[in-house]
Amino acid sequence: MSVLVAGTGALACYFSARLAGSGNKVTMLGSWPEGLAALRLHGVRLLDMDGRTLAFPVEVLRGEEARGNFESALVLVKSWQTARVASQLQNCLARDGIALTLQNGSGNDEILKEALGPGRVALGITTLGARMLEPGYVQYTGQGKVSLEARPNLGSLEELLRKAGFQVEMVDDPTSLLWGKLVINAAINPLTALLRVANGELLERPQAHQLLALAAQEAAAVALAGGIRLPYTDPVLVAEQVARNTAPNLSSMLQDVLRGAVTEIDAINGAIVRRGEQLGVPTPVNKMLWQLVTSLDHH
């Protein structure tokens, strides 16, 4: 099957490697010059859990060259790049094609739907972990699954991902899972980015641990006020568990800060603050984290 992957970052490379490794023709759409050059030269390279490096050939498309007739597209760019990619997908996606967003943060599916139409966009959530070692070269850092919204025209995408070895589940309420992940990301990612520590270190520092808990509680309160049922009952316990289970991992937000790249803070804590304001739910800790990380983005 021919599939388009929008993005050249860690998760985009990981998904591309797995899809290409299961016999699909993968085209990666991106704008990062170093990433595109490395992919053209070496293919997408994957360091697996056994310490082996495997390379898989992929086609490469620069954003301004975006043309095609793809039946399936996976959207794995940073949230601040979604609007640009949505316009590019208008030239790449078949008339009845589906763009599946597996991105962090809130609001990506709405941006894609506005450009492509609601019938051509599907919402997904992934808990897989990956880390970029160098352009086009990714390390698999954590097992997880891919959750897709249950809808009639997702059969081929579901099959595509299953055949590539992903653990796939179909869910009736993807917004619940999206907010479930959003609450955890809001509690962990900005603190790791600000303190420049691995996830597990947050639990070893009492003040950081307390801020993690407060951020999770605020975000969960916003979800509850908005009528969203989270996939767990205790947001603090789950955020702590995720930090513990991924203790050595560097969050994607910390990786962005270390690279001097723009973070996804606006679509994570920023989205929680904005929704809280609409619903009359105070979110002082999330607002502080949003403002602090945003100040890093401008240096």
Secondary structure, 3 states (H helix, E strand, C coil): CEEEEECCCHHHHHHHHHHHHCCCEEEEEECCHHHHHHHHHHCEEEECCCCCEEEECCEEEEHHHCCCCEEEEEECCCHHHHHHHHHHHCCCEEEEEEEEECCCCCCHHHHHHHHHCHHHEEEEEECCEEEEEECCEEEEEECCCEEEECCHHHHHHHHHHHHCCCCEEEECCHHHHHHHHHHHHHHHHHHHHHHCCCHHHHHHCHHHHHHHHHHHHHHHHHHHHCCCCCCCCCHHHHHHHHHHHCCCCCCHHHHHHHHCCCCCHHHCHHHHHHHHHHHCCCCHHHHHHHHHHHHHHCC
